[in-house]
Amino acid sequence: MEKIAVIGAGLIGRSWAIVFARAGHEVTVYDLFEEALAPSRETMRGNLDDLAKIGLLAEAPETVAARVRFTSSLPEALDGADYVQESALERLDVKKSVFADLDRLTPPETILASSASFAPVTSFASDLPGRARCIVAHPVNPPYLVPVVELVPAPFTDEAVVERTHALMTKVKQKPVIIRKETYGFVLNRLQAALLNEAFRLIEDGVTTPAELDITVSDGLGLRWSFMGPFETIDLNAPGGVGDYTERAKGPFRRLAEEQSDVREWSPAFLEAILQAARAERPEAMLGPLQDWRDRRLMALAAHKQTAETEFKKTSN
């Protein structure tokens, strides 16, 4: 699969273009709104410059950028494409319409993947003649810095499509994980939702504040989670490993699960209080610069992890 089409020139689509072009693929980015193309191209070039400065590009930024074309013609974008990454709005009516067009305009061997964050393939591609080549490839924002990709096939997705998509994602240096059963929100967003729902509960009950909860995650849980997952974490957190940990924690964790089981609505007044707390910490004018700061921190972390993993492999052999 050499030629890639990206549908949507927004943040996710532009980020996908970087992922594929950085790995040597020719990429065409399509957007219905022609006025979105030039700003997307300009922002992408800035992203590539930042990656080069920190050592995360193997080639010059202009070399990578030259592999990416932008167009407002869908047939032009799809011409010769081996793989399509749809990154349109997260609305079922939009995805149904886009996938109907993709299925009609591409040959049967072209893989049609969606960047959907919550909706499984079954919800928008079930009625398509070519539904067997449809799959979700859900990235984390932005995918050129956070490499995990959730591959979510439907029951009707051809196994060869899963294998080819997994191979492509591995080739472009993403970290594909296969979700073996369709479920709303997949895995990453279900985990994120569980943490956020509990975070909102703790704040609403007066246990902590938004600012201090952020510190608890960024300077506590997040430090370990930046290089190991929860099962590896608990395996290393008790003298006897995961069995020892679960024996010690099963009682307290059951109590916590029972306390967390009630579903709460986020009231308008509470959400307004959260918003005001956020703006007290981060005025609206700071959001753009802070997003740039976040991306630079992610770049530095990605570079560090790359170096650390290489050094670990050398010392362990």
C-alpha positions, 0 to 999 in steps of 0.5 A, a space after each residue: 500500500 503505497 498511496 494514501 488518501 486522507 479525507 478531512 484537512 482538520 487536525 486529525 487529517 493533517 496529523 495523519 498526513 504527517 504520519 504517512 508522508 514521514 514514512 515515505 508514502 504519497 498522500 493526498 488530503 481532501 477537504 470539501 471546503 477549499 478554504 481549509 486547504 491552505 491553512 492546513 498545508 501551512 500548519 503541517 509544514 510548521 509541525 514538520 519543522 518542529 519535528 525536525 528540530 527535535 530529531 523526530 524526522 529522518 528527512 528534511 521537512 520540505 522533503 516530507 511536505 513534498 509528498 503531500 498534496 491537498 485537493 477539494 476534489 474527492 475523485 482526485 484524492 481517491 485516484 490510485 489510493 490503496 488506503 483511505 483514512 477518513 477523518 470527517 466529523 464524528 456524526 453518523 449521518 456524515 460518516 454514512 454519506 462519506 463512506 457511501 462515496 468512498 465505497 462507490 469511488 474506489 476499487 474493491 481492494 482499497 481499504 476504507 478506514 475511519 478515525 472514528 472515536 466512538 462509533 463502530 463500523 457497524 453503525 455507518 457501513 453495514 449497508 455498503 456493498 463493500 463493507 468487508 473492506 471497512 475498519 476503524 483505525 482510531 488514533 490518539 490526538 495528534 497521531 504523529 506524536 502519540 502512536 497508538 492506533 485502535 484497529 476495530 473491525 466489524 464482524 463483517 470486516 475481512 480478516 485480510 483487511 485487519 492484517 493489511 491495516 495492522 501491517 501498514 500502521 506498523 510500517 509507519 511506526 504507529 502502535 496498532 492494537 486490535 479491538 476484538 469486539 465492537 464496543 462503543 468508545 472502543 478501549 482508550 476512550 472507555 478508559 478515559 471516560 472512567 477516569 474523567 467521570 470519577 474526576 468530575 465526581 471527586 470535584 463535585 463532592 468537594 474532595 479536590 479541585 480541578 487544578 490539584 486533580 490535574 497535578 495528581 495525574 500529571 505528576 502521579 499516575 501519568 508518570 508511570 503510565 507514560 511508559 507502562 500500562 496498568 497491568 504492568 504497573 500493578 505487576 511491579 507494585 507488589 513484592 509478589 507481582 500481579 497475584 500479590 497485588 490483586 490479593 491485597 487490593 481486591 477488597 478495597 477496589 471492590 468498595 471503590 467500584 461500589 461507590 463509583 457505580 452511580 451514574 451522575 448527570 453533569 449539570 449546567 451549573 457544575 459544568 459552568 463551575 468547571 469552565 470557570 476553574 479552567 479559565 482561571 488557570 488557563 485564560 482563553 488567550 493562552 489556549 493556542 500557545 498552550 497547545 503548542 507547548 503540549 505538542 513540544 512536550 509530547 515531541 520531547 517525550 517521544 524523542 526520549 522514549 525512542 532513545 530509552 527504548 534503543 538503549 534498553 534493547 542494547 543493554 538487554 541483548 
